Amino acid sequence: MTAREHDVVVVGGGPAGSVAALYAARAGLDVALVDRAEFPRDKVCGDALSGRAVSILQELGLWQELAAEGAVFHEVVFGAPSGVSARIGLRGREYLDLATGAVPPADVACVRRKRLDHLLFEHARAGSQVSRTGFEIQRLLWDAGSVRGVVGVDASGRERELRAPIVLGADGAYSRVARETGLHDPDPDHVIVALRRYYEGVEDLDTGIELHFVDDVAPGYFWIFPVGGGLANVGIGSLRAVVKRRGLRLPEAMERVVARPPFAARFAGARALEPARGWSLPVGSKRRPCSGAGFMLLGDAAGLIDPFTGEGIGNALFSAKLAVEVAVEALAAGDTGASRLASYERRVWQVLGDELATSERIRHLAAHRTVLKLVIHKAARSAAVQDLIGGMIANSLPRETLTSPLFYLKLLLS
């Protein structure tokens, strides 16, 4: 078994891990980046990128290259359980990213994770002192109660140590780093379960991304996200607790939805390219601990997914940026203890906490069919309501408006 000392070991080569490795290398740190998969590899996801994700990718100088791999749209379609849809235009709007202060276009981008993750990993690999794929973490290294690296088996079957005073756990919803440090928390009231399936030949994919709040999985939704080349990422999801309580079978729910109006005609000539594949999304409706002596958890491993939309890449990239800032400060101070690294957790929740709490309140409201019907039906025929919702999507208007009783009173009277 060989050992090498680094400044940071990043576990997980997805968006959070690769961006963390990129920021760390640009800060002059010695980085080891590992992932159990071989790239390119698929990752089950909705493939949508928020304005926050775009702002960070722009900051890294990677956005144009990545955007060319997918599709960019200027519209979001919201569908009510009744089948009525409202189209919210985003063309010409800027997205005010309250986390980074950036103002990229508010357009919605979709890039297949197989391409997104591969390109990010290749850029991260170029700046890392050590990068290993096919590297399966076996355990963490500990010293006096602090994480000091990882032990894993590489692609050849050889056991290796990678030592560092800071380990960044960016290894997803089932994070080994979170489990080894006792922070894995799959609370069913704060975890979404979802299915994704790629289709070709779905009709009318040129409008934008679509979120349809169907009764089958309320308070979840059914989505159709074009990803370019005539392909669509199609999926369905809801809270794990709801799925269990109602005895839902998501594959059957998705089959029912695509087989009935208003979707049946659009899927009549479509062809599924794969079986439906599922995954879990730990959402930020619950504040989970995400740091300790010698380690920080990023992205899905920290449970930072938006509770309403289910989008997690933007917050994952932001958490990577913050974690590296804290790592640089901690290494400069010669202190990687729990108290020092706790500043990462505080900063994450100072910036994202209110936003995640608002999304959770919106999710609760969306669980009520009458509320959804009121908002979406009004937006379907009112340019003023469409403009208001577009402003909330772009963050130029506070999303808290959607949680105000006054907002719904105005809709009723309009």
C-alpha positions as CSV (number, residue, x, y, z in Angstrom):
1,M,0.0,0.0,0.0
2,T,1.4,3.4,-1.0
3,A,0.7,6.7,0.7
4,R,1.1,10.3,-0.5
5,E,0.3,13.5,1.3
6,H,-2.0,16.1,-0.5
7,D,-3.7,19.2,0.6
8,V,-7.1,17.9,-0.3
9,V,-8.6,14.6,-1.3
10,V,-11.9,15.0,-3.3
11,V,-14.1,11.9,-3.2
12,G,-16.5,11.9,-6.2
13,G,-15.9,13.2,-9.7
14,G,-19.4,14.5,-10.5
15,P,-20.1,18.2,-10.8
16,A,-19.5,19.1,-7.1
17,G,-16.2,17.1,-6.9
18,S,-14.8,18.2,-10.2
19,V,-15.6,21.8,-9.6
20,A,-14.1,21.6,-6.1
21,A,-10.9,20.1,-7.6
22,L,-10.8,22.9,-10.3
23,Y,-11.2,25.6,-7.7
24,A,-8.6,23.9,-5.4
25,A,-6.1,23.6,-8.2
26,R,-6.5,27.2,-9.2
27,A,-5.9,28.2,-5.6
28,G,-2.6,26.4,-5.7
29,L,-3.5,23.3,-3.6
30,D,-2.2,19.8,-4.2
31,V,-5.4,17.9,-5.1
32,A,-6.2,14.2,-5.3
33,L,-9.5,13.4,-7.1
34,V,-11.1,10.0,-7.1
35,D,-14.3,8.4,-8.3
36,R,-15.4,4.7,-8.3
37,A,-16.7,5.0,-11.9
38,E,-14.9,5.2,-15.2
39,F,-15.7,8.3,-17.3
40,P,-17.7,8.9,-19.4
41,R,-20.5,7.4,-17.3
42,D,-24.2,8.1,-17.1
43,K,-25.7,9.7,-13.9
44,V,-29.5,9.5,-13.4
45,C,-30.7,13.1,-13.2
46,G,-33.1,15.5,-14.8
47,D,-30.1,17.2,-16.7
48,A,-31.4,20.7,-16.1
49,L,-28.9,23.5,-15.1
50,S,-30.1,26.5,-13.0
51,G,-28.8,30.0,-13.4
52,R,-26.6,29.4,-10.4
53,A,-24.9,26.5,-12.2
54,V,-24.4,28.6,-15.3
55,S,-22.9,31.5,-13.2
56,I,-20.3,29.3,-11.7
57,L,-19.5,27.5,-14.9
58,Q,-19.1,31.0,-16.5
59,E,-16.7,32.0,-13.7
60,L,-14.6,28.9,-14.4
61,G,-14.6,29.7,-18.2
62,L,-16.3,26.5,-19.1
63,W,-19.9,27.5,-19.9
64,Q,-19.7,27.9,-23.6
65,E,-18.0,24.5,-24.1
66,L,-20.6,22.8,-21.9
67,A,-23.6,24.6,-23.4
68,A,-22.6,23.4,-26.9
69,E,-23.2,19.8,-25.6
70,G,-26.8,20.4,-24.7
71,A,-29.7,22.7,-25.4
72,V,-30.7,26.2,-24.1
73,F,-34.3,27.2,-23.8
74,H,-36.2,30.5,-23.2
75,E,-39.4,29.1,-21.7
76,V,-40.7,27.1,-18.7
77,V,-44.0,25.3,-19.0
78,F,-46.0,24.6,-15.8
79,G,-48.9,22.1,-16.1
80,A,-51.8,21.9,-13.7
81,P,-53.4,18.6,-12.7
82,S,-56.4,19.6,-14.9
83,G,-54.1,19.5,-18.0
84,V,-54.0,23.3,-18.4
85,S,-50.5,24.7,-19.0
86,A,-48.9,28.1,-18.6
87,R,-45.9,29.1,-20.6
88,I,-43.5,31.4,-18.8
89,G,-41.1,33.3,-21.1
90,L,-37.5,33.9,-20.0
91,R,-36.0,35.4,-23.1
92,G,-34.2,38.7,-22.4
93,R,-34.3,38.2,-18.6
94,E,-31.2,38.0,-16.4
95,Y,-30.9,35.6,-13.5
96,L,-29.9,37.3,-10.3
97,D,-27.9,34.7,-8.5
98,L,-28.2,35.7,-4.8
99,A,-25.4,33.3,-3.9
100,T,-22.7,34.5,-6.2
101,G,-23.9,37.9,-7.2
102,A,-23.6,37.0,-10.9
103,V,-26.3,37.8,-13.5
104,P,-26.2,35.3,-16.3
105,P,-29.1,35.0,-18.7
106,A,-32.2,33.4,-17.1
107,D,-32.5,30.9,-19.9
108,V,-32.7,27.2,-18.9
109,A,-30.1,24.8,-20.1
110,C,-30.2,21.0,-20.3
111,V,-27.0,19.0,-20.7
112,R,-26.9,15.2,-20.4
113,R,-25.0,14.2,-17.4
114,K,-22.9,11.7,-19.3
115,R,-21.4,14.7,-21.2
116,L,-21.5,17.3,-18.5
117,D,-19.7,15.1,-15.9
118,H,-17.2,13.8,-18.3
119,L,-16.1,17.3,-19.5
120,L,-15.9,18.7,-16.0
121,F,-13.9,15.6,-14.8
122,E,-11.5,16.0,-17.7
123,H,-10.8,19.6,-16.8
124,A,-10.5,18.7,-13.1
125,R,-8.1,15.8,-13.9
126,A,-5.8,18.2,-15.8
127,G,-5.3,20.3,-12.7
128,S,-5.1,17.5,-10.1
129,Q,-1.8,16.0,-8.9
130,V,-3.5,12.6,-8.7
131,S,-6.8,11.5,-10.3
132,R,-8.1,8.0,-10.2
133,T,-11.2,6.4,-11.7
134,G,-12.3,3.0,-10.8
135,F,-11.2,3.8,-7.2
136,E,-13.6,2.3,-4.6
137,I,-13.3,3.9,-1.1
138,Q,-13.0,1.3,1.6
139,R,-12.7,3.5,4.6
140,L,-11.5,6.9,5.9
141,L,-8.2,7.4,7.6
142,W,-8.5,8.9,11.1
143,D,-6.0,10.4,13.4
144,A,-7.0,11.7,16.9
145,G,-10.6,12.0,15.9
146,S,-10.0,13.8,12.6
147,V,-10.3,12.6,9.1
148,R,-6.8,12.4,7.5
149,G,-7.5,10.8,4.1
150,V,-9.0,7.7,2.5
151,V,-8.1,4.1,1.8
152,G,-9.4,2.6,-1.4
153,V,-9.0,-0.1,-4.0
154,D,-7.9,1.1,-7.5
155,A,-8.9,-0.2,-10.8
156,S,-6.1,-2.8,-10.7
157,G,-7.4,-4.2,-7.3
158,R,-4.5,-2.6,-5.4
159,E,-5.2,-1.0,-2.1
160,R,-4.0,2.6,-1.8
161,E,-3.9,5.4,0.8
162,L,-4.4,9.0,-0.2
163,R,-3.6,11.2,2.8
164,A,-4.6,14.9,3.3
165,P,-5.7,17.1,6.2
166,I,-9.0,17.8,4.4
167,V,-11.3,15.3,2.6
168,L,-14.2,16.7,0.5
169,G,-17.1,14.3,0.3
170,A,-18.7,14.9,-3.1
171,D,-19.9,11.3,-3.6
172,G,-23.6,11.8,-3.9
173,A,-26.8,10.9,-2.1
174,Y,-25.3,7.6,-0.8
175,S,-22.1,9.3,0.2
176,R,-19.5,6.9,1.7
177,V,-17.8,9.9,3.4
178,A,-21.1,10.9,5.0
179,R,-21.8,7.3,6.2
180,E,-18.2,6.9,7.6
181,T,-18.5,10.1,9.5
182,G,-22.0,9.3,10.8
183,L,-23.8,12.1,8.9
184,H,-25.7,10.1,6.3
185,D,-29.4,10.9,6.9
186,P,-32.0,9.4,4.5
187,D,-35.0,10.8,6.3
188,P,-37.9,9.9,4.0
189,D,-39.7,13.2,4.8
190,H,-36.7,15.0,3.2
191,V,-35.8,12.7,0.3
192,I,-37.3,12.7,-3.2
193,V,-37.3,9.5,-5.2
194,A,-37.6,9.9,-9.0
195,L,-37.3,8.0,-12.2
196,R,-35.8,9.1,-15.5
197,R,-36.0,7.7,-19.0
198,Y,-34.6,9.1,-22.3
199,Y,-37.0,9.1,-25.2
200,E,-36.6,10.1,-28.9
201,G,-39.5,11.2,-31.0
202,V,-41.5,13.0,-28.4
203,E,-43.6,15.7,-30.2
204,D,-43.4,19.5,-29.5
205,L,-40.0,19.6,-27.8
206,D,-39.0,23.0,-29.1
207,T,-40.8,25.1,-26.4
208,G,-38.7,24.6,-23.3
209,I,-38.6,22.5,-20.2
210,E,-41.9,21.3,-18.8
211,L,-43.0,20.6,-15.2
212,H,-46.5,19.0,-14.9
213,F,-48.1,18.6,-11.5
214,V,-50.0,15.4,-12.0
215,D,-52.3,13.9,-9.4
216,D,-50.5,10.5,-9.6
217,V,-47.5,11.7,-7.6
218,A,-48.7,14.9,-5.9
219,P,-46.9,16.8,-4.4
220,G,-44.3,15.7,-7.0
221,Y,-44.4,16.3,-10.7
222,F,-43.8,14.7,-14.2
223,W,-41.2,16.4,-16.4
224,I,-40.2,16.6,-20.0
225,F,-36.8,18.2,-20.5
226,P,-35.4,18.4,-24.1
227,V,-31.6,17.8,-24.1
228,G,-30.9,18.4,-27.8
229,G,-30.6,16.1,-30.8
230,G,-34.3,15.3,-30.6
231,L,-34.0,13.6,-27.3
232,A,-36.0,14.2,-24.1
233,N,-35.3,13.5,-20.5
234,V,-38.6,12.3,-19.2
235,G,-39.3,11.6,-15.5
236,I,-41.5,11.6,-12.5
237,G,-40.8,12.0,-8.8
238,S,-42.2,12.6,-5.3
239,L,-41.3,12.5,-1.7
240,R,-40.1,9.1,-0.5
241,A,-42.5,9.3,2.5
242,V,-45.5,10.0,0.1
243,V,-44.5,7.2,-2.2
244,K,-44.3,4.8,0.7
245,R,-47.5,6.0,2.4
246,R,-49.6,5.8,-0.8
247,G,-48.0,2.6,-2.0
248,L,-47.0,4.2,-5.3
249,R,-45.0,2.4,-8.0
250,L,-43.3,5.2,-9.9
251,P,-42.7,3.1,-13.1
252,E,-46.4,2.4,-13.3
253,A,-47.3,6.0,-12.6
254,M,-45.1,7.2,-15.4
255,E,-46.6,4.7,-17.8
256,R,-50.1,6.0,-16.9
257,V,-49.2,9.6,-17.4
258,V,-47.6,9.2,-20.8
259,A,-50.5,7.0,-22.0
260,R,-53.3,9.5,-21.3
261,P,-54.2,13.0,-22.5
262,P,-52.6,15.5,-22.8
263,F,-49.4,13.5,-23.3
264,A,-50.6,10.4,-25.1
265,A,-50.5,12.1,-28.6
266,R,-47.1,13.5,-28.0
267,F,-45.7,10.0,-27.0
268,A,-47.6,8.0,-29.6
269,G,-44.6,7.9,-31.9
270,A,-41.9,8.1,-29.3
271,R,-39.4,5.4,-28.5
272,A,-37.9,4.8,-25.0
273,L,-34.1,4.4,-25.3
274,E,-33.7,2.7,-21.9
275,P,-35.6,1.2,-19.0
276,A,-36.7,3.7,-16.4
277,R,-33.9,4.3,-13.9
278,G,-34.4,5.6,-10.3
279,W,-32.5,7.6,-7.8
280,S,-32.8,9.5,-4.5
281,L,-32.5,13.2,-3.9
282,P,-31.8,14.3,-0.3
283,V,-33.4,17.8,-0.3
284,G,-32.6,20.9,1.7
285,S,-35.9,21.1,3.6
286,K,-33.8,19.8,6.5
287,R,-30.6,21.2,7.7
288,R,-28.1,18.3,7.9
289,P,-24.6,18.6,9.4
290,C,-22.1,18.7,6.6
291,S,-18.7,19.2,8.2
292,G,-16.4,17.9,10.9
293,A,-12.8,17.5,11.8
294,G,-10.9,17.1,8.6
295,F,-13.9,16.9,6.2
296,M,-16.7,18.7,4.4
297,L,-19.7,17.3,2.5
298,L,-20.7,18.9,-0.8
299,G,-23.8,18.9,-3.0
300,D,-26.1,15.9,-2.7
301,A,-23.9,14.4,0.1
302,A,-24.8,17.5,2.1
303,G,-28.5,17.3,1.1
304,L,-28.6,20.7,-0.7
305,I,-31.1,19.9,-3.4
306,D,-34.0,22.3,-4.0
307,P,-37.1,20.9,-2.3
308,F,-39.5,22.2,-4.9
309,T,-37.8,21.8,-8.2
310,G,-35.4,18.9,-7.3
311,E,-32.5,20.8,-9.0
312,G,-29.3,20.2,-7.3
313,I,-26.4,21.0,-9.6
314,G,-26.4,24.7,-8.9
315,N,-26.2,24.3,-5.2
316,A,-23.6,21.5,-5.5
317,L,-21.3,23.8,-7.5
318,F,-21.8,26.6,-5.1
319,S,-21.0,24.3,-2.1
320,A,-17.8,23.2,-4.0
321,K,-16.7,26.9,-4.3
322,L,-17.4,27.6,-0.7
323,A,-15.7,24.4,0.6
324,V,-12.5,25.3,-1.3
325,E,-12.5,28.8,0.1
326,V,-12.8,27.4,3.6
327,A,-10.1,24.8,2.9
328,V,-7.7,27.5,1.7
329,E,-8.3,29.5,4.9
330,A,-8.0,26.4,7.1
331,L,-4.7,25.2,5.5
332,A,-3.2,28.7,5.7
333,A,-4.1,28.7,9.5
334,G,-2.8,25.2,10.0
335,D,-6.1,24.2,11.6
336,T,-8.5,21.7,9.9
337,G,-10.4,20.9,13.1
338,A,-14.2,20.8,13.4
339,S,-14.6,24.3,14.7
340,R,-12.5,25.8,11.8
341,L,-14.3,23.8,9.1
342,A,-17.7,24.5,10.7
343,S,-17.5,27.9,9.0
344,Y,-18.3,26.1,5.7
345,E,-21.6,24.8,7.1
346,R,-22.5,28.2,8.5
347,R,-21.7,29.9,5.1
348,V,-23.7,27.4,3.2
349,W,-26.8,27.9,5.3
350,Q,-26.4,31.6,5.6
351,V,-26.5,31.9,1.8
352,L,-28.8,29.0,0.9
353,G,-30.9,28.6,4.0
354,D,-33.7,31.1,3.3
355,E,-33.9,30.1,-0.3
356,L,-34.3,26.4,0.6
357,A,-36.9,27.2,3.3
358,T,-38.9,29.2,0.8
359,S,-38.8,26.3,-1.7
360,E,-40.0,24.0,0.9
361,R,-43.0,26.3,1.7
362,I,-43.7,26.5,-2.0
363,R,-43.6,22.7,-2.2
364,H,-46.2,22.5,0.6
365,L,-48.5,24.9,-1.3
366,A,-48.1,22.9,-4.5
367,A,-49.4,19.9,-2.7
368,H,-52.8,21.5,-2.8
369,R,-54.6,21.0,-6.1
370,T,-56.7,24.1,-5.7
371,V,-53.6,26.3,-5.3
372,L,-51.9,24.8,-8.3
373,K,-55.1,25.2,-10.4
374,L,-55.5,28.8,-9.3
375,V,-51.9,29.9,-10.1
376,I,-51.4,27.9,-13.3
377,H,-54.9,28.7,-14.7
378,K,-54.4,32.4,-14.1
379,A,-50.9,32.3,-15.6
380,A,-52.2,30.5,-18.7
381,R,-54.3,33.5,-19.6
382,S,-52.7,36.5,-18.0
383,A,-49.5,38.1,-19.3
384,A,-49.1,40.0,-16.0
385,V,-49.1,36.7,-14.0
386,Q,-46.7,35.2,-16.4
387,D,-44.4,38.1,-16.0
388,L,-44.6,37.9,-12.3
389,I,-43.7,34.2,-12.2
390,G,-40.9,34.8,-14.7
391,G,-39.5,37.4,-12.4
392,M,-39.5,35.0,-9.5
393,I,-37.8,32.3,-11.6
394,A,-35.1,34.9,-12.5
395,N,-34.9,36.1,-8.9
396,S,-35.6,39.7,-9.9
397,L,-38.7,39.4,-7.7
398,P,-38.7,37.6,-4.4
399,R,-40.0,34.0,-4.5
400,E,-41.4,34.5,-1.1
401,T,-44.3,36.2,-2.9
402,L,-45.6,32.8,-3.8
403,T,-46.0,32.0,-0.1
404,S,-48.0,35.2,0.7
405,P,-51.8,34.9,1.2
406,L,-52.0,38.4,-0.3
407,F,-50.7,37.0,-3.6
408,Y,-53.5,34.4,-3.8
409,L,-56.1,36.9,-2.8
410,K,-55.0,39.1,-5.7
411,L,-55.2,36.2,-8.1
412,L,-58.7,35.4,-6.9
413,L,-59.8,39.0,-7.4
414,S,-58.1,39.4,-10.8
